[in-house]
Amino acid sequence: MTKSIKQITLTTLSFIVILCGVIIYNSSASATEITFNQATIQPTRVVPNTNQILSFHDVIKDSMNSVVNITVKLKPQQSSERSIVDDPFFRQFMDPRYPHAPQKENIPKGAGSGVIITRDGLIVTNNHVIDGATEIMVMLPDNKKEYKAKLIGSDKGSDLAVIKIEATNLLPIKMGNIKDVRVGDIVFAIGNPFGVGETVTSGIVSALNKQELGINQYENFIQTDASINPGNSGGALVDSRGVMIGINSAIFSKGGGNDGIGFTIPVDMMQNVVSQIVKNGKVSRGYMGVSLAPLDSTYSKAYNSQNGVVVTDVEPDGAAYKAGLKRGDLIIAIDDIAIESPSKLQMLIGDKKPNESTVVTIERATKVQKLSLRLGNRESALTKISQNINGMDISVITPKIKQGLRLTLSNGIVVINIDRKSPMYSAGFRVGDVIIQVENDTMSSLENVKKALLRNGLKRVFVNRYGKMGIITVQQ
């Protein structure tokens, strides 16, 4: 008995011994050695002497002098519509009408920030800062004089706007290049938070190319933890050289305060949009005319390619239709730039001009091919994204509509407005209903829905109402 126990014990020890909860490995049992990537030991520490202060004042003071305060007068009915506390997640944070702020007039006011871009008074800000304003006033840094501003143009898709004041010898901000921005770079947010006046906060670049946040239609944000608050909208995000890398636009906040997640429109997008606004008074974007879905586990087994976006619908007579794209095609690249998400494709196409030619790489029936496509005009196409049917407005689902109506679906046709006296309201339709099917026909475009609902006779309409399916009957 003693012999057998000894033999078992020795055999076990050649691999591992467990004794009192301690695991002891025999070095002879494994020939693999781990080499750790060890940093240099005893790093040098730099301590300022008693007459040194670590400061970025001298490198950002010029940028501070290029950021202005903006106040606007809004129509009275917009007061409740423009509240920053409407959305508990994303605050497009113009500083509207705080309860504690004294009001000299009954007209509601808001405040934001802007950045001087030319010596003769051109200023860039956020569209949501000046949207619906009856009057825009600008105050320069360290100057109590107010200038009345003129709106040059705005672009809701990127949330940018250009205004102008009659002034000379202003200090335009120095602009950087997004290619020089890296995660971890020290940055400063300059703006007018809560209407208290010019303020600077610091942080780092937390992330780049943030998309699909539901804030703007065209998103490619710089994310930063620099403290950004309501009123910083339209202000500058500058690097440690004092060079602007973006326009502050939104924050993520569950409680209304700063949670260290701010979003900034990158400088290259800003320059592209502003140049078009100044030249043409508006922004013209290319347009394909497709509905898209991400390549997830549901679809991936049907394709050889592991990246891309799936075409779920093609607008009749649109640019994609004319180029030969079909439902089920997997778009892999645009002009040899890989496509990982619908928002990436939208950004690439939105940066191109109408009638510009592009090459679309697709996978169809497991074969990769290239199609030449001449882009349409998004502005004219927008007139086709909504229709009125007997007092009911329907639209394709855009990121803004999805966010505003809290929809769970990203694609489809949704009711965005309805007259309570209309037959459609009486039939049972409500704002937020996504029309999925009419009788046996799946609905994928505005024209399909309109034709189906206006057909004579009794029709069953299948709708998704905030995640639950229902049936509405319509008699025409």
C-alpha positions in Angstrom: 0.0 0.0 0.0 2.8 2.4 0.9 4.7 1.5 -2.2 1.8 2.2 -4.5 1.1 5.6 -2.9 4.7 6.5 -3.3 4.7 5.6 -7.0 1.5 7.6 -7.7 3.0 10.6 -5.8 6.3 10.6 -7.8 4.4 10.2 -11.1 2.2 13.1 -10.4 5.1 15.3 -9.3 6.7 14.9 -12.7 3.9 17.1 -14.0 2.2 19.0 -11.2 1.8 18.9 -7.5 -1.2 20.5 -5.8 -0.5 21.0 -2.1 -2.6 23.1 0.3 -4.1 25.0 -2.6 -0.7 25.9 -4.2 0.0 24.8 -7.8 3.6 24.0 -8.5 4.7 23.5 -12.1 7.7 21.3 -12.9 9.9 23.3 -15.3 10.8 20.1 -17.1 7.1 19.8 -18.1 7.2 22.8 -20.5 9.9 24.0 -22.8 8.1 27.3 -23.6 9.5 30.4 -22.0 7.6 33.8 -22.0 9.5 36.9 -22.9 7.7 40.0 -21.8 8.0 43.3 -23.7 9.5 45.2 -20.7 9.7 49.0 -20.7 13.0 50.6 -19.9 13.5 50.7 -16.1 14.1 53.8 -14.0 12.5 56.3 -16.5 13.7 59.9 -16.2 11.3 62.3 -14.4 11.3 65.9 -15.3 10.3 68.3 -12.5 9.8 72.0 -13.3 11.9 74.3 -11.2 10.3 76.7 -8.7 10.0 79.3 -11.4 8.3 77.2 -14.1 4.6 76.7 -14.9 3.5 74.1 -17.5 1.1 76.1 -19.7 -0.4 76.1 -23.1 -1.6 79.7 -22.9 0.8 81.1 -25.5 0.0 78.4 -28.1 -3.8 78.6 -27.8 -4.3 82.3 -27.2 -4.7 83.1 -30.9 -7.3 80.4 -31.3 -9.2 81.8 -28.3 -9.3 85.1 -30.1 -10.8 83.4 -33.1 -13.8 81.9 -31.2 -16.9 84.0 -30.9 -20.1 83.9 -28.8 -23.4 83.6 -30.7 -26.8 84.5 -29.4 -30.0 84.0 -31.3 -33.6 85.0 -31.1 -36.1 82.2 -31.9 -39.7 82.0 -32.7 -41.8 81.5 -29.5 -43.2 78.2 -30.6 -39.6 76.8 -31.0 -38.9 77.1 -27.3 -40.1 73.7 -26.4 -39.0 72.2 -29.7 -35.3 73.2 -29.2 -34.8 72.1 -25.6 -31.5 70.3 -25.0 -33.1 68.0 -22.4 -35.4 66.4 -25.0 -32.9 63.7 -25.8 -31.5 61.9 -22.7 -28.6 60.5 -24.8 -27.5 62.9 -27.5 -27.5 66.6 -26.8 -27.2 68.8 -29.7 -26.3 71.3 -27.2 -27.2 74.8 -28.1 -27.7 76.6 -24.8 -31.4 77.4 -24.9 -33.3 79.3 -22.3 -32.0 78.1 -19.0 -34.6 78.8 -16.2 -32.1 80.7 -14.1 -31.0 83.0 -17.0 -32.6 86.5 -16.9 -34.9 87.3 -19.8 -35.4 90.8 -20.9 -37.9 89.8 -23.6 -40.6 87.2 -24.1 -38.8 85.9 -27.2 -36.8 82.8 -26.3 -33.1 83.0 -26.8 -30.3 80.6 -27.2 -26.5 80.8 -27.2 -23.7 79.0 -28.9 -20.2 79.5 -30.3 -18.6 80.1 -33.7 -15.2 80.2 -35.2 -13.8 83.1 -37.4 -12.5 81.7 -40.7 -11.7 84.9 -42.7 -10.5 88.4 -41.8 -13.6 90.0 -43.2 -16.1 88.3 -40.9 -17.0 84.8 -42.2 -17.8 82.5 -39.2 -18.5 78.8 -39.1 -20.9 77.3 -36.5 -23.4 74.5 -36.1 -26.6 74.5 -38.0 -28.6 73.7 -34.9 -27.2 76.8 -33.2 -28.8 79.1 -35.8 -31.6 76.9 -37.1 -34.9 78.8 -37.0 -33.3 82.0 -35.7 -35.0 85.3 -36.4 -31.9 87.2 -35.4 -28.3 86.2 -35.0 -25.9 88.3 -32.9 -22.1 87.8 -32.5 -19.8 89.0 -29.8 -16.1 88.9 -30.4 -13.7 87.8 -27.6 -12.9 90.6 -25.1 -15.3 92.9 -26.9 -18.7 93.8 -25.6 -19.8 95.1 -28.9 -22.4 92.9 -30.6 -22.5 92.4 -34.4 -25.7 91.5 -36.3 -24.9 88.4 -38.4 -26.2 87.4 -41.8 -26.8 83.7 -42.6 -24.8 82.8 -45.7 -26.0 79.2 -45.8 -26.4 76.0 -43.8 -26.2 72.2 -44.2 -28.4 70.1 -41.9 -26.7 66.9 -43.1 -23.4 67.8 -41.5 -24.8 70.3 -39.0 -22.7 73.2 -40.2 -23.6 76.7 -41.1 -21.8 79.9 -42.2 -22.7 83.4 -41.0 -21.1 86.8 -41.7 -20.6 89.9 -39.7 -19.5 93.3 -41.1 -16.1 93.6 -39.5 -12.4 93.8 -40.7 -9.0 92.7 -39.5 -10.4 89.8 -37.6 -8.1 86.9 -36.6 -9.0 83.8 -38.6 -8.2 80.5 -36.8 -5.3 78.4 -38.1 -6.6 75.1 -39.4 -5.0 71.7 -39.3 -5.3 68.5 -41.3 -7.3 65.5 -40.1 -4.4 63.2 -41.3 -2.3 64.6 -38.6 -4.7 63.8 -35.8 -4.0 60.7 -33.6 -5.8 59.1 -30.8 -4.1 60.3 -27.5 -3.3 63.8 -28.8 -3.9 66.5 -26.3 -6.7 68.8 -27.3 -8.6 71.9 -26.1 -12.2 72.7 -26.5 -12.9 76.5 -26.8 -16.5 77.8 -26.6 -19.2 79.5 -24.7 -20.7 76.9 -22.4 -24.0 77.7 -20.7 -23.6 81.3 -22.0 -21.0 82.2 -19.3 -18.5 83.4 -21.8 -15.4 82.1 -23.4 -14.0 78.9 -21.7 -11.2 76.5 -22.5 -11.2 72.8 -21.3 -8.6 70.2 -22.0 -8.5 66.5 -22.8 -7.3 64.0 -25.4 -8.6 62.6 -28.7 -10.4 59.5 -27.5 -11.3 58.0 -30.9 -11.6 58.9 -34.7 -14.1 58.1 -37.4 -17.0 57.7 -35.0 -20.1 56.9 -37.1 -23.7 55.6 -36.8 -24.4 57.6 -33.7 -27.7 59.0 -35.0 -26.6 62.6 -34.4 -26.2 63.8 -38.0 -26.9 62.4 -41.4 -23.2 62.5 -42.3 -21.0 61.4 -39.4 -17.3 61.0 -39.1 -16.7 62.4 -35.7 -13.6 63.0 -33.6 -14.4 61.8 -30.1 -12.8 63.7 -27.2 -13.0 63.7 -23.4 -12.4 67.4 -23.2 -15.2 68.9 -21.2 -17.9 70.1 -23.6 -21.2 71.5 -22.4 -24.3 73.1 -23.8 -23.3 76.3 -25.5 -20.0 74.9 -26.8 -21.7 74.0 -30.1 -19.9 75.6 -33.0 -16.7 76.2 -31.0 -13.3 74.9 -31.9 -11.4 71.8 -30.9 -7.7 72.6 -31.2 -4.5 70.6 -30.8 -1.6 71.4 -28.6 -0.2 73.8 -31.3 -3.4 75.8 -31.1 -4.5 74.5 -34.6 -8.1 73.7 -35.1 -8.9 70.1 -35.9 -12.7 70.3 -35.7 -16.0 72.0 -34.8 -17.6 70.8 -31.5 -21.1 69.5 -32.2 -22.6 67.1 -29.6 -22.1 65.3 -26.4 -23.3 61.9 -25.0 -24.9 62.4 -21.7 -27.3 60.4 -19.5 -27.8 63.1 -17.0 -27.4 66.3 -19.0 -23.9 67.1 -17.7 -20.5 66.3 -19.2 -19.7 62.5 -19.2 -16.4 62.8 -21.0 -17.8 61.9 -24.4 -17.9 64.7 -26.9 -18.2 64.7 -30.7 -16.4 67.0 -33.1 -16.9 67.5 -36.8 -13.4 67.0 -38.4 -11.8 70.0 -40.0 -11.6 68.4 -43.5 -15.4 67.8 -43.6 -15.9 71.4 -42.3 -13.7 72.9 -45.0 -15.5 71.0 -47.8 -19.0 72.0 -46.6 -18.1 75.6 -45.9 -16.4 76.0 -49.3 -19.6 74.9 -51.0 -21.8 77.1 -48.9 -19.7 80.2 -49.5 -19.5 79.5 -53.2 -23.0 78.2 -53.9 -25.1 79.0 -50.8 -25.7 75.3 -50.3 -24.1 71.9 -50.4 -24.7 69.6 -53.3 -24.0 65.9 -52.7 -23.8 62.8 -54.8 -26.6 60.3 -54.5 -26.8 56.6 -55.4 -30.4 55.8 -54.6 -30.0 52.5 -52.7 -31.2 51.2 -49.3 -28.5 49.3 -47.4 -28.0 46.8 -44.6 -24.8 45.9 -42.8 -23.3 42.5 -43.5 -24.1 40.6 -40.4 -24.4 36.9 -39.5 -27.8 36.8 -41.2 -26.4 37.6 -44.6 -22.7 36.7 -44.4 -23.2 33.0 -45.3 -24.5 34.0 -48.7 -21.3 35.8 -49.7 -17.7 35.0 -50.1 -16.5 38.5 -49.1 -16.4 39.1 -45.4 -16.8 42.9 -45.6 -19.3 45.1 -47.4 -22.9 46.3 -47.3 -26.0 44.5 -48.7 -28.3 46.3 -51.2 -31.8 45.8 -49.9 -33.5 48.1 -52.4 -32.8 50.2 -55.5 -34.7 53.3 -56.4 -36.4 53.1 -59.8 -34.5 55.3 -62.4 -31.9 56.3 -59.8 -28.2 56.3 -60.3 -27.7 52.8 -58.9 -30.6 51.4 -61.0 -29.1 52.9 -64.2 -25.7 51.4 -63.3 -27.2 47.9 -63.0 -27.2 47.4 -59.2 -29.7 44.9 -57.9 -31.2 43.8 -54.6 -28.9 41.4 -52.9 -25.7 42.8 -54.4 -22.9 43.2 -51.8 -21.1 46.5 -52.2 -17.5 45.8 -51.4 -15.7 49.0 -52.4 -16.3 52.5 -53.9 -13.4 53.6 -56.1 -11.3 50.8 -54.4 -12.0 52.2 -50.9 -13.2 49.3 -48.8 -16.8 49.7 -47.4 -17.4 48.3 -43.9 -20.7 49.9 -43.1 -23.7 51.8 -44.7 -22.5 55.0 -43.0 -19.0 54.7 -44.6 -20.6 54.4 -48.0 -22.9 57.3 -47.4 -19.9 59.4 -46.3 -17.9 58.6 -49.4 -20.8 59.2 -51.8 -21.8 62.4 -49.9 -18.3 63.8 -50.4 -18.7 63.5 -54.1 -20.5 65.9 -56.4 -23.6 65.2 -58.5 -22.8 63.7 -62.0 -19.4 62.6 -60.8 -18.5 59.1 -62.0 -17.5 56.4 -59.5 -16.6 52.7 -59.7 -18.6 50.3 -57.5 -17.2 46.9 -56.7 -19.8 44.4 -55.9 -20.2 40.7 -55.3 -23.2 39.1 -57.1 -23.8 35.3 -57.2 -20.4 34.8 -55.5 -18.6 36.6 -58.4 -16.9 40.0 -57.9 -17.4 42.6 -60.6 -17.1 46.4 -61.1 -19.8 48.7 -62.2 -19.4 52.3 -63.5 -21.9 54.7 -61.9 -22.7 58.4 -62.5 -24.0 59.9 -59.3 -27.4 61.7 -59.0 -28.1 64.9 -57.1 -29.1 64.3 -53.5 -30.9 67.6 -53.2 -33.3 66.7 -56.0 -33.6 63.2 -54.7 -34.7 64.4 -51.3 -37.9 65.5 -52.8 -38.5 61.9 -53.5 -38.0 60.5 -50.0 -41.4 61.6 -48.7 -44.9 61.5 -50.0 -48.3 62.5 -48.8 -51.2 60.0 -49.1 -54.6 61.3 -48.2 -53.3 63.4 -45.3 -50.6 61.0 -44.2 -46.9 61.9 -44.8 -44.6 58.9 -45.3 -40.8 58.8 -45.7 -37.9 56.5 -46.0 -36.2 56.0 -42.7 -33.2 58.3 -42.3 -30.8 58.3 -39.3 -32.5 61.5 -38.0 -36.0 60.1 -38.4 -34.9 56.9 -36.7 -33.5 58.8 -33.8 -36.4 61.3 -33.5 -39.1 58.6 -33.6 -37.0 56.0 -31.5 -37.4 53.4 -34.3 -36.0 49.9 -34.0 -35.8 49.5 -37.8 -33.2 51.2 -40.0 -34.8 50.6 -43.3 -38.4 50.9 -44.6 -41.2 53.4 -45.1 -42.4 55.2 -41.9 -45.3 57.5 -41.1 -43.8 60.8 -40.1 -46.9 63.0 -39.9 -50.7 62.5 -40.1 -53.7 64.7 -40.2 -56.1 63.7 -37.4 -59.0 64.5 -39.7 -57.7 62.3 -42.5 -59.1 58.9 -43.5 -55.7 57.4 -42.8 -55.9 58.4 -39.2 -59.4 57.1 -39.0 -58.2 53.8 -40.4 -55.7 53.5 -37.6 -52.3 54.8 -38.9 -50.1 56.6 -36.4 -46.8 58.5 -36.5 -44.0 56.0 -36.2 -45.8 53.1 -38.0 -43.4 51.4 -40.4 -45.3 50.0 -43.4 -44.0 46.5 -44.1 -46.5 44.9 -46.4 -49.7 45.6 -48.2 -51.7 42.3 -48.9 -49.0 40.0 -50.3 -46.6 42.6 -51.5 -43.6 43.7 -49.4 -43.2 47.4 -49.3 -39.7 48.8 -50.0 -40.2 52.2 -51.6 -42.4 55.2 -51.4 -43.9 54.5 -54.9 -44.7 51.0 -53.9 -46.6 52.1 -50.8 -48.4 54.9 -52.6 -49.6 52.7 -55.4 -50.6 49.9 -53.0 -52.6 52.2 -50.7 -54.4 54.0 -53.5 -55.5 50.8 -55.2 -59.2 50.3 -55.3 -60.8 47.9 -52.8 -60.1 46.8 -49.3 -56.5 46.2 -48.4 -54.7 44.8 -45.4 -51.6 46.8 -44.4 -49.1 45.2 -42.1 -47.2 47.7 -39.9 -44.5 47.5 -37.4 -45.4 49.8 -34.5 -42.3 50.1 -32.2 -41.4 46.4 -32.5 -44.9 44.9 -32.6 -46.6 43.8 -35.8 -50.2 44.8 -36.5 -52.7 45.0 -39.3 -54.6 48.0 -40.6 -57.4 47.8 -43.1 -57.8 50.5 -45.8 -60.8 51.0 -48.0 -60.2 53.1 -51.2 
